[in-house]
Every structure is written in C-alpha cells, then in structure tokens.
Amino acid sequence: MLKFIKRRKASSESPNNEPVTESGEAGNAAVIVAKTEAATQSQGTAPANSDAQASPSEPVSEAGFFRKLASKLGKTGSALGDGLGQILLGKKEIDDELLEDIETQLLIADVGVDTTQKIITALANAIERDALIDPAALYKQLKIELKKVLGAQDRELTIDANRAPFVVLVVGVNGAGKTTTIGKLAKQLQGNGFSVALAAGDTFRAAAVEQLQVWGERNKVEVIAQHTGADSASVIFDGLQAGKARNIDVLLADTAGRLHNKEHLMEELKKVVRVMKKIDASAPHEVLLVLDATTGQNAIAQAKTFQQAVGVTGIAVTKLDGTAKGGVVFAISDQLGLPIRFIGVGEKIEDLRPFDANEFVEALFDSANP
C-alpha cells in the first residue's frame, strides 16, 4: 500500500516532467501502477521488457492482500511464520520446551540474538502473569510482540515539497539494489503526483549510468549524468542545481556501491553530502540506505557504518522474496532505531512496497494458523 505523505505547494502549474496519473490517496500498489502509463511495462534491473498488461484493479480484501504479500515473502514466511505455526500447532500447553523451540525458530530466521531474547523475555513475562493460558494465546501474543519490534520504527517517507527539490540520497554496498530501487521509486512517486529527476552518481560503473538512463527514458524522467569515472559529488551537485532550476519536487541521487569497511570510500560519500549543502544546507532530506536481506546479520554492521558516516534516515530492505533470512528486518528495526521505508519482494515496480509493520507480520503468518 502506497503511503507517501504529500505536502505540495499551492500552485496551478503542472510539474515540468508531467507525472503519469496522480493518486492522492494511499492504496494498493497494484492499483496505482495500473493507472500509470507503461508502469507495468517496467520490471527487473533493466526495465526494458515485460508481458504484464495494465488493467483496472478490483479492490483487494485485507486477507487477500496479506496472502498476496505472503506469496512474495516465500522463504522468510516458511522460516518464520510457517515454522512458528508448526511449533505451536497441536500443542496443548505452554512449557519451557515450547519457548525454546520458538527461540530457535526466530534465530533460524535471522531475527538476531538480542532481538530474539527481547521477544522471548516479553513472552515469558506474559506467561508468568497468567496472561497466556494456552499455545493459541501464545501464538497471538507472539505476533503482537513482533509488531511491537517493528512498529516503533514504522514511519512512512514524507516528501516535503516546500524543500523542492526534496533530495533522497540512496546509499549502500555493491549489489544491494540501489539503482533498481531508485527506478521503481521514481515511477511510484510519479504515480503519486510528484515530478522527479535522477542523478547518476554511481560513476564507477558505466552499466549503472546506463541502467538509470533506461529507467529515465521509460518514465520520461530527466537523468543528470556525466562520463564514467566523473566525480560523483559533481554529478549530484549538477542534479541539485537542475532540480532547483526546473522546480522538480524530488531528486533521487544514486551513488556508487561501497564496502562499509573501506574508510576512504565512506569519506567520498561524506564529500557528496558536503557538496550538496553548498546549494541547500538542509540537503539531503532523506538518506535512504538499501540493504540486501540475503546478507542477514551483516546488514546490521553495514547500517551502523553508513549511519555514522552520513546519518541514515531510512532503510529499504531488498530481495526479501529470495531469502530465508528476512527476519533480519526485525533486528534492523530493533537495533538501529531507523525506520524501514520500503521492502523489495520481487522484480516488478509494485514489488517495491512501502513498509507497514502490521501488514508484514500478518503476511508472514498468513498461512499458519494454529
């Protein structure tokens, strides 16, 4: 469900790069994409071809929505939701062994030691208070505790058009999916009425610039780029200048993937931020860290380093459809205190989903009902 908060300036003028179709209300992502021209033509890392056809979408029931998301979460749902459901299914009483089995399953799903211990302690305290009388009650409470872990950081991305262009600096390690995330996000922002420009700050890879340009052509979005090997800070500086001159709502700035343990690469990222501030002291307005869910607990170390370097304000967790380590989402939220803005659960544009704690947990447990 799209949850962009839209605060726009009062103006009768249309954005310079006309958005395809505006939707002012939050709704199912598939509905938004179906309303946008050629939205379903774009999927994958290079949005060149797709057989998907845009068609009117009927309202999706809450249960149907959870089931659809559950099908995307695949291995994580099996490791976490199904695994926990099987542990509790058929149990007649709560005992220490049951709690140990739950703890083990949380660790297998890569929820992490500290976060798992917090959840188990909360369950044990509820049992001691006689608040949980049977495994079915424990199952329900487990879902509540998981939602608590995520809910504290469940905050949608707010686009403030009074700061136009609103700069989203996208960072992360190599292969996390930054450029693809930018392309999908650009299309979704357009569908919500924002004008968008892209800055190809990943100048180390010619393929990254080309990939971003393909997204730009498909979405009719301007891409500010220079030659391969150009200074990334210079490209993003140009992008910010162009965004201001053209009255663009949102500038999505790509950056080169960098290992979080390479200090000189992190210094280059700091330079990008310093250069932007020469034009707009408040930029970047969002530093979006893209984390690959398949890396599991290593994502925590990545996030801590990027946070220290450039002050991460939001996280996108990608590749959740292809890993059993999706429990790391809980550890990220619990240990970092950073909001998870988006999750990536597939190749299509609508598979980049604004994160919702309740939806995520319900989808994980959708197929398991003790």
N, C-alpha and C positions, 0 to 999 in steps of 0.2 A: 504494500500500500504506500503510495507516494505521500510523503509528509513534509515536503519543502514548505517552510514558512515564507510567505511572500509579502514583503513590505516595500511597495513601489512608490515612486514619486508621483504626485498628481500631474498628469500630462496627457494631452490629447494626441501626442505624436506617437507614431509607431516605432519600435526598435529598428535600428539600422539593418540588422540581418533578421528579417521577419521570421518569428517563430512559426512553426507549422500550425498547431492548433493549441490554443490556451485552455488550460483547465484550472480553475481557481480553487477547486476543492480536492481534498485528499481522496484517493480511490484506489481500486485495484490497478496495479501497474499494467496489467494486460489491457485494461480498458483505455488507459491513457495512450499506450503505444498504438492501439488500434485506430485511434483518432488522428494519429500523426502521419503525414505523408511519408511513405517509404520507410517508416520506422521498423517494420518487421522485415525489411529487406536487409537490415544490418545485423550481423551477428559474428561472433568469433573475434579473433585478434585482428584480422584484417577484414573489415565489413564489405567484402566485395560481392558475395552472392548469398542468396537464401531462397528457399522454396516457400517460406511462410507467406501467407496471404493475409492482408489486413481485412478484418471483418468485424461487424458490430459484436460487442461482447455483452452477454447477458449477465445480470447480477449474480455474483457468486456467494453462496451461503457461507457462514462462518466456518462450519465444519468442512465444507468443500475447499475453502481457502487453505485451512490448516493441512488438509490432505494433499493439496497441490504442492504446498511448500515442503511437506514431509517427503514427498516423492523426490524432491530436489536434494534433500539433505542426505538421502541414501545411507552411506556407510556410517555417518555420525548418528543417524537415527537408529541404526541397528546396534551400534556400540553403546549408545546411551539410553534412548527411550525403550527400545525393544529389550535390551539387556536387563534394564532395571525392572521392566514389566514382567519378564520371565522369572526374575528372582522373587518377586512378590506374588506372582500368580500361584494360587493354590495354597499359600501359606495360611495357617490358621491362627498363629500367634506371633508376637514380636519377641525376639530374643537377641542375645549378643551376636550370634552367628549371622542373623539376618542383617544386622547393621554392618558387620564386617564384609558381607557379600556386597552390600550397597557401596561401601567404601572402595572395595576392589574394582567394582564396575566403573565408578567415577574416575579412578586413576587410569584404568584401561582406556577410557575415552579422552584422556589427556586434560582433565579438569585441573590437574595440578595438586601437589601435596597440601599446600597451605589452604587453598580454596576448598578442597575436599574436606579437610579437617574442620573448617568453619561450618560446612554444611552438616557433617556428622554430629558435631557438638550441638548444633541447634536442634537436630532431631532427637538426640539423647536427652536434652533438657526438656523437650516437649513430652517425651515418654515418662520421664521422672515426675512430671506434673500431672500424670494420668490424662493428658490431653489427647493422647493417641491410644486407642484401645485395641486396634487390630491392624493387620497389614494394609487393608484398604485405606484406612485413615492415614497410615504412614505414607502410603503412595501419594495421596493428595497433598500431605504436608511437604513431601519432598519436592513436588512441583512448585509449591509456594516458596520454599527456600531457594530454589534455583532462580525463580523470578526475582526474588529479593536481590540476589547477587547481581543480576543484570539490570534490574530496574533502577538502581541508584544512578546509573550512568546512561539511562535511556533518554537521550535528548536529540531531537532532530536537528538537521542542519538549517540554520536560519540565514537567509540571504537578505542582507540589508542594502536595498538599492540607494539609500542615502549615502552610501560609501562607494558609489559606482566609479570604476568597476570594482566589484567585490572580488578580491583575489583569493583563489583557492590554490595554494602551493601543494603539489602532490609529490610525496617523497616515499622512499622505500628501497629495499635491496633489489639486486638484479633478479628478474624473473617473477617478481611478486604480482605483476599485472597492472602496473601503473597506467601505461598508455591505453590499454583496453578499458580500464575503469574510467579514464578521462573521456574516451569516446562515448561510452554508454551514458555517463553522467551528463555530457553535453546535450545529447539527444533528449534525455528526460527533462533537463532544465528548459530546453526549448519548448517541450510539450506543456510545461507549466508557465509559459509566457515570458521567459527571460531571454534577452539577447545575450549571445555567448561568443567569446573569441578564445582561441587556443594559442598558447605559447610553447613552441617546440624546444624546450630547454634541455632535452636529452640529446646533446650534440655529439656524444661519443659514438653513437650508433646511427649510421645512415638509415637503417631499417626503421628505427624509432621515429625519425622525422617523416619518412615516407608513410609509415603506418598512421601517424597523426594526420597527415595531409589527406589520406584516404577517408578518414572519419570526417575531416572538414569538408571535403567535396560532397560526400553523401549527405551531410547535414546542412550544407550550404552555410558553413561557418568559416570565418576567416582564420587562417593559421599563420601566425607570425613565426618565421623561421630564418635561419642563416645556414651557412655551409657547415658540413661535417667538421667537427673539431673547433668550432667557434666557441667563444666564451659564453657559458650558459647564463651567467648573470647579465651579460649584454643582451642576449635574446629576450630574456624575461623583462628587462628594462624597456626594450623596444615594445614588447607586448603591452606593458602597462601604459606606456605613452600612447600607443594606438588605441587602447581601450578607452582612455580618457578623451581622446580627440573624437572618437566615434560614438561616445556616450553609450558604451556597452555596459550591460548590467553585471555580467560575470566573466572574469578571466580565469581560465583553467590553465595552470602552468605546470608543464611536465618537467621532470628533472631526471638526470642520469641515475640509474641504479648504482648503489654504492654499498659496499660491505660496512656494516655498522662498527666493525672493529678497526677500520682504517681511518686514523685520525686526520690525515691530510685531505681525504675525501669529505669528511664531515666539515672541515674548515671551508672547503669550497661551497658547501651548502649554506654555511653561515654568511659567506660573501654574497650569495644570491639575496638573502634576506636584507643585508645591509644596503645593497644597491637599490632594492625596491623602495626602501624607506626614504631614499633621496627624493622620490616623487610623491610618495604617500606615506607619511610617518606611521599610519595605522596598518599598513600592509606588511605581510599578508594577513588577511582577515580570517582565514582558516588554513591551518597546516594539516593536511589530510595524509596520514600515514597508511600506506597499503601494505597489509600483512598477508602472507600466504599461509593458509590454515594447515597445509601439509607439513609445515616446519614444526608444528607442535609448540612445545615449551620454549624453543629457541626464539619464537616470535616475541616473547616477553623481554628477552635480552635486547633484541633489535629495538623494540619500542622504547625501552629505557634510554638507550643511547641517542636515538633521534630526539627524544623528548628533551634531553639535556642540551643537545646541540641547537635545535631550532624551535623548541616549545610546541610540540604537537598538540593540536586542539581537538582532533577527531580521528577515528580509525575506520578503515574499510577492510574487512576480512574476506579475502577471495578464496576460490577453489574449495568451498565447503561441500560441493557436490561430489568431490572425488577423494575424500579422506575420512578415516575413522577418528581423526584427531580433532574434530570440531569442538570438542569440549574445551579446547583452549580459549574459546570465546568467553567462557565463564572466568577463567584465570585472568584474561586481559582486562575484563571489566572490574574484577575484584582487586587485582594487584596494582593496576596502573591508575585507576580513578579517572580514566578518559572515556568519553562517550563513543560508542560504536555507532557510526553514522550509517554504514552500509554493509551488507553481506553479498558476496557473489556466489550464486548457486547454479551457474550454467553459462552457456555461450551467448544466449540471446540478450538483447538490450534490456528486456524486462527482468532478466535474471540478476541484474544488479538491483537489490531491494533495499530501500530504507529500513533500517533495523528497528524492530519492535520486540521488546523482551517477552511480552505475553505471547505474541504470535510464534516466536522462535521456540519457546518451551512447549507450547501446545502442539506445534508441528512435530517436535521430537518425540512426543508421547502419543501422537495421534493413533498409531497402530497398536499401541499397548494399553490395554485396559483390564487390570486385574479385577 
